[in-house]
Amino acid sequence: MPASHMPMIERVARSLAEALGSDDWRSLAPAARAAVAAMREPTPEMLEAALPDLPDWGYLPDDWRAMIDHAVAEPVFPTLHRG
């Protein structure tokens, strides 16, 4: 399956496994979910990178949080998904 069609948590877990020299990405799914959840609040620098030189970021912070919330809640496989 192309990475663009994988749930984000699976993509992150696979990336962690690769960085650790492991094939066992499934055991890293909880860590991947925690890592993605930790990104829920965008930093001012992230917002500035998306909308440079604007005095107001509008709905961007809310949109970002909604995307992260979706990724964290998305099932990877039934046994690890805890909503």
PyMOL commands that place a pseudoatom at each C-alpha (Angstrom):
pseudoatom trace, name=CA, resn=MET, resi=1, chain=A, elem=C, hetatm=0, pos=[0.000, 0.000, 0.000]
pseudoatom trace, name=CA, resn=PRO, resi=2, chain=A, elem=C, hetatm=0, pos=[1.404, 3.432, -0.861]
pseudoatom trace, name=CA, resn=ALA, resi=3, chain=A, elem=C, hetatm=0, pos=[2.316, 5.490, 2.195]
pseudoatom trace, name=CA, resn=SER, resi=4, chain=A, elem=C, hetatm=0, pos=[-0.193, 8.155, 1.181]
pseudoatom trace, name=CA, resn=HIS, resi=5, chain=A, elem=C, hetatm=0, pos=[-3.001, 5.624, 1.700]
pseudoatom trace, name=CA, resn=MET, resi=6, chain=A, elem=C, hetatm=0, pos=[-1.777, 4.310, 5.066]
pseudoatom trace, name=CA, resn=PRO, resi=7, chain=A, elem=C, hetatm=0, pos=[-3.181, 5.637, 8.324]
pseudoatom trace, name=CA, resn=MET, resi=8, chain=A, elem=C, hetatm=0, pos=[-0.793, 8.289, 9.675]
pseudoatom trace, name=CA, resn=ILE, resi=9, chain=A, elem=C, hetatm=0, pos=[-0.078, 6.259, 12.813]
pseudoatom trace, name=CA, resn=GLU, resi=10, chain=A, elem=C, hetatm=0, pos=[1.048, 3.317, 10.685]
pseudoatom trace, name=CA, resn=ARG, resi=11, chain=A, elem=C, hetatm=0, pos=[3.270, 5.610, 8.616]
pseudoatom trace, name=CA, resn=VAL, resi=12, chain=A, elem=C, hetatm=0, pos=[4.911, 6.985, 11.755]
pseudoatom trace, name=CA, resn=ALA, resi=13, chain=A, elem=C, hetatm=0, pos=[5.256, 3.525, 13.328]
pseudoatom trace, name=CA, resn=ARG, resi=14, chain=A, elem=C, hetatm=0, pos=[6.910, 2.184, 10.177]
pseudoatom trace, name=CA, resn=SER, resi=15, chain=A, elem=C, hetatm=0, pos=[9.260, 5.150, 10.114]
pseudoatom trace, name=CA, resn=LEU, resi=16, chain=A, elem=C, hetatm=0, pos=[10.184, 4.595, 13.769]
pseudoatom trace, name=CA, resn=ALA, resi=17, chain=A, elem=C, hetatm=0, pos=[10.819, 0.908, 13.100]
pseudoatom trace, name=CA, resn=GLU, resi=18, chain=A, elem=C, hetatm=0, pos=[13.033, 1.755, 10.143]
pseudoatom trace, name=CA, resn=ALA, resi=19, chain=A, elem=C, hetatm=0, pos=[14.994, 4.288, 12.201]
pseudoatom trace, name=CA, resn=LEU, resi=20, chain=A, elem=C, hetatm=0, pos=[15.488, 1.643, 14.885]
pseudoatom trace, name=CA, resn=GLY, resi=21, chain=A, elem=C, hetatm=0, pos=[16.517, -1.020, 12.392]
pseudoatom trace, name=CA, resn=SER, resi=22, chain=A, elem=C, hetatm=0, pos=[13.450, -3.137, 13.100]
pseudoatom trace, name=CA, resn=ASP, resi=23, chain=A, elem=C, hetatm=0, pos=[10.742, -4.765, 11.007]
pseudoatom trace, name=CA, resn=ASP, resi=24, chain=A, elem=C, hetatm=0, pos=[8.264, -4.792, 13.898]
pseudoatom trace, name=CA, resn=TRP, resi=25, chain=A, elem=C, hetatm=0, pos=[6.359, -1.581, 13.287]
pseudoatom trace, name=CA, resn=ARG, resi=26, chain=A, elem=C, hetatm=0, pos=[3.181, -2.904, 14.920]
pseudoatom trace, name=CA, resn=SER, resi=27, chain=A, elem=C, hetatm=0, pos=[4.739, -2.875, 18.389]
pseudoatom trace, name=CA, resn=LEU, resi=28, chain=A, elem=C, hetatm=0, pos=[5.623, 0.792, 17.829]
pseudoatom trace, name=CA, resn=ALA, resi=29, chain=A, elem=C, hetatm=0, pos=[2.065, 1.887, 16.983]
pseudoatom trace, name=CA, resn=PRO, resi=30, chain=A, elem=C, hetatm=0, pos=[1.326, 3.081, 20.554]
pseudoatom trace, name=CA, resn=ALA, resi=31, chain=A, elem=C, hetatm=0, pos=[4.523, 5.164, 20.557]
pseudoatom trace, name=CA, resn=ALA, resi=32, chain=A, elem=C, hetatm=0, pos=[3.656, 6.520, 17.118]
pseudoatom trace, name=CA, resn=ARG, resi=33, chain=A, elem=C, hetatm=0, pos=[0.168, 7.485, 18.331]
pseudoatom trace, name=CA, resn=ALA, resi=34, chain=A, elem=C, hetatm=0, pos=[1.690, 9.284, 21.335]
pseudoatom trace, name=CA, resn=ALA, resi=35, chain=A, elem=C, hetatm=0, pos=[4.212, 11.088, 19.124]
pseudoatom trace, name=CA, resn=VAL, resi=36, chain=A, elem=C, hetatm=0, pos=[1.506, 12.328, 16.759]
pseudoatom trace, name=CA, resn=ALA, resi=37, chain=A, elem=C, hetatm=0, pos=[-0.715, 13.372, 19.698]
pseudoatom trace, name=CA, resn=ALA, resi=38, chain=A, elem=C, hetatm=0, pos=[2.201, 15.398, 21.084]
pseudoatom trace, name=CA, resn=MET, resi=39, chain=A, elem=C, hetatm=0, pos=[2.052, 17.514, 17.921]
pseudoatom trace, name=CA, resn=ARG, resi=40, chain=A, elem=C, hetatm=0, pos=[-1.567, 18.585, 18.569]
pseudoatom trace, name=CA, resn=GLU, resi=41, chain=A, elem=C, hetatm=0, pos=[-0.676, 22.181, 19.404]
pseudoatom trace, name=CA, resn=PRO, resi=42, chain=A, elem=C, hetatm=0, pos=[1.156, 23.913, 16.558]
pseudoatom trace, name=CA, resn=THR, resi=43, chain=A, elem=C, hetatm=0, pos=[4.001, 26.184, 17.547]
pseudoatom trace, name=CA, resn=PRO, resi=44, chain=A, elem=C, hetatm=0, pos=[3.925, 29.825, 16.468]
pseudoatom trace, name=CA, resn=GLU, resi=45, chain=A, elem=C, hetatm=0, pos=[6.860, 29.016, 14.179]
pseudoatom trace, name=CA, resn=MET, resi=46, chain=A, elem=C, hetatm=0, pos=[4.839, 26.281, 12.460]
pseudoatom trace, name=CA, resn=LEU, resi=47, chain=A, elem=C, hetatm=0, pos=[1.910, 28.641, 11.954]
pseudoatom trace, name=CA, resn=GLU, resi=48, chain=A, elem=C, hetatm=0, pos=[4.210, 31.352, 10.647]
pseudoatom trace, name=CA, resn=ALA, resi=49, chain=A, elem=C, hetatm=0, pos=[5.752, 28.878, 8.188]
pseudoatom trace, name=CA, resn=ALA, resi=50, chain=A, elem=C, hetatm=0, pos=[2.280, 28.087, 6.819]
pseudoatom trace, name=CA, resn=LEU, resi=51, chain=A, elem=C, hetatm=0, pos=[1.055, 31.676, 6.665]
pseudoatom trace, name=CA, resn=PRO, resi=52, chain=A, elem=C, hetatm=0, pos=[4.098, 33.963, 6.656]
pseudoatom trace, name=CA, resn=ASP, resi=53, chain=A, elem=C, hetatm=0, pos=[3.715, 37.651, 7.372]
pseudoatom trace, name=CA, resn=LEU, resi=54, chain=A, elem=C, hetatm=0, pos=[0.037, 37.464, 8.288]
pseudoatom trace, name=CA, resn=PRO, resi=55, chain=A, elem=C, hetatm=0, pos=[-1.069, 39.086, 11.540]
pseudoatom trace, name=CA, resn=ASP, resi=56, chain=A, elem=C, hetatm=0, pos=[-3.811, 36.483, 12.098]
pseudoatom trace, name=CA, resn=TRP, resi=57, chain=A, elem=C, hetatm=0, pos=[-3.623, 32.746, 11.492]
pseudoatom trace, name=CA, resn=GLY, resi=58, chain=A, elem=C, hetatm=0, pos=[-7.402, 32.478, 11.263]
pseudoatom trace, name=CA, resn=TYR, resi=59, chain=A, elem=C, hetatm=0, pos=[-8.676, 28.928, 11.543]
pseudoatom trace, name=CA, resn=LEU, resi=60, chain=A, elem=C, hetatm=0, pos=[-5.316, 27.304, 10.848]
pseudoatom trace, name=CA, resn=PRO, resi=61, chain=A, elem=C, hetatm=0, pos=[-4.639, 26.283, 14.487]
pseudoatom trace, name=CA, resn=ASP, resi=62, chain=A, elem=C, hetatm=0, pos=[-8.121, 24.718, 14.717]
pseudoatom trace, name=CA, resn=ASP, resi=63, chain=A, elem=C, hetatm=0, pos=[-7.670, 22.979, 11.370]
pseudoatom trace, name=CA, resn=TRP, resi=64, chain=A, elem=C, hetatm=0, pos=[-4.297, 21.611, 12.489]
pseudoatom trace, name=CA, resn=ARG, resi=65, chain=A, elem=C, hetatm=0, pos=[-5.762, 20.262, 15.743]
pseudoatom trace, name=CA, resn=ALA, resi=66, chain=A, elem=C, hetatm=0, pos=[-8.627, 18.628, 13.817]
pseudoatom trace, name=CA, resn=MET, resi=67, chain=A, elem=C, hetatm=0, pos=[-6.140, 16.877, 11.514]
pseudoatom trace, name=CA, resn=ILE, resi=68, chain=A, elem=C, hetatm=0, pos=[-4.054, 15.631, 14.439]
pseudoatom trace, name=CA, resn=ASP, resi=69, chain=A, elem=C, hetatm=0, pos=[-7.168, 14.493, 16.312]
pseudoatom trace, name=CA, resn=HIS, resi=70, chain=A, elem=C, hetatm=0, pos=[-8.252, 12.541, 13.238]
pseudoatom trace, name=CA, resn=ALA, resi=71, chain=A, elem=C, hetatm=0, pos=[-4.852, 10.888, 12.836]
pseudoatom trace, name=CA, resn=VAL, resi=72, chain=A, elem=C, hetatm=0, pos=[-4.731, 9.899, 16.519]
pseudoatom trace, name=CA, resn=ALA, resi=73, chain=A, elem=C, hetatm=0, pos=[-8.244, 8.410, 16.436]
pseudoatom trace, name=CA, resn=GLU, resi=74, chain=A, elem=C, hetatm=0, pos=[-7.837, 6.586, 13.118]
pseudoatom trace, name=CA, resn=PRO, resi=75, chain=A, elem=C, hetatm=0, pos=[-7.602, 2.793, 13.531]
pseudoatom trace, name=CA, resn=VAL, resi=76, chain=A, elem=C, hetatm=0, pos=[-4.418, 1.122, 12.372]
pseudoatom trace, name=CA, resn=PHE, resi=77, chain=A, elem=C, hetatm=0, pos=[-5.564, -2.374, 13.150]
pseudoatom trace, name=CA, resn=PRO, resi=78, chain=A, elem=C, hetatm=0, pos=[-8.379, -3.332, 15.499]
pseudoatom trace, name=CA, resn=THR, resi=79, chain=A, elem=C, hetatm=0, pos=[-6.279, -4.710, 18.349]
pseudoatom trace, name=CA, resn=LEU, resi=80, chain=A, elem=C, hetatm=0, pos=[-4.337, -1.468, 18.963]
pseudoatom trace, name=CA, resn=HIS, resi=81, chain=A, elem=C, hetatm=0, pos=[-7.009, 1.128, 18.192]
pseudoatom trace, name=CA, resn=ARG, resi=82, chain=A, elem=C, hetatm=0, pos=[-8.328, 2.561, 21.423]
pseudoatom trace, name=CA, resn=GLY, resi=83, chain=A, elem=C, hetatm=0, pos=[-10.194, 5.557, 19.970]
for i in range(1, 83): cmd.bond("trace and resi %d" % i, "trace and resi %d" % (i + 1))
show_as sticks, trace
zoom trace
